Each structure stands twice: as C-alpha cells, then as structure tokens.
C-alpha cells in the first residue's frame, strides 16, 4: 500500500493511464481487424481505405508509448504488403 502522498497520487495516475491505454490499444486492434477483414474479402479498394484510416492511429499509439514504434511500423508494413499483393 502506498504510504506517501506522492505515491498515492502516482497510483491514481497509473489507474487513469491504464484505462486510457487500454482504450487506445483496443481501438487500434479494431482498426487492424477491419483492414484484415477487407483483405480477406478480396476488396482491394476497401482494404486500402481501411489501412489509410488505421495507419495514423497505429503511429499515434506508438508515439504515446502504448506500443513500440517498430511494432507499429511492422504492422503497417505487413498490412500494406498484403494489400499490394492482392490481385
């Protein structure tokens, strides 16, 4: 249990940050899933549009420290490669 005033405040901040980060992570997963579903359906235009909306949120999530920047870059790169490979 936190003993000092600053430790108690840090605990409160940690709880708030955790909630915000969970929401960010969940939103990114949803957007990535939408891209993957568009790829699976075979609609290249829809997949490209979904990636166009997912990429900024991936980058923003990495900038906020929720995920590593190279993880975000890797996800964007792999999705873009899959879209480009579509017939």
N, C-alpha and C positions, 0 to 999 in steps of 0.2 A: 504494500500500500504506500502511496506517495505521502511523504512526511512534510515536505516544504511547500510553500505557496507556489513556487515556480514549477515544482514537479507536478502539482495538481493541475496547474494551467496547461502544462505540456501534455498531460493525459487527456484533458478536454480537447485540445487541438488535434491530437492524434486521432481521436474518435471521429471528429468532423472531417479530417483529411481522408481517413479510411473510407468514409461514406462517399465523398466526392470522387475518390479514385475508383471505387467500385462502380459507380455510375459511368464514369468515363470508359473504363475497361469494358463494361457491358455494352455501351453504345458502339464502341469500335468493333467488338465481336459481331454485333448485329449487322453493321455495315459490311464487314468482310463476308459474312454469311450471305448477304444479298448478292454480292459480286459472285461468289461461288455458285449460288443457285442460278444466276443468269448464265454463267459459263456452262453449267450442267444442262440448262435448257437449250443451249446452242444458239442463243440470240447474241450475236457479237455486238450489235449496237447497244443493246440494253446492258450488257456486261461492261462495255467501255464507259457508258454513262454512270453505272454504279461505282466503277473504280474512280471515276472523276470526282464523285462525291465522298468516297471513302478515304482517298489519299490525304486530303487536308486534315481529317480527323486523326488519322494514324500519325501524321507528322506532329500535330498539336499534342497528342497524347505522349509522344516521345519527348517533346520539348518540356512538358510539365513534369516529366520524370516518372510517369506511371509505367511506361515500358522503356526499354533501352532503345536508343536511336537506331542502332544497327538492326535490332529486331524489326522495328517499323519499316526500315528501308528494305529489309529482306522480304517482308510480307508484300510490300508494294511491288517490288521487282518480280516476285514469283507470280503474283496475280497478273501483272502486265504481260509477262512472258506467256502465261496460259491464254490470255485474250489474243495476243498476237498469233499464237499457234492455231487458233480456230480457223476453220476453212471458210 
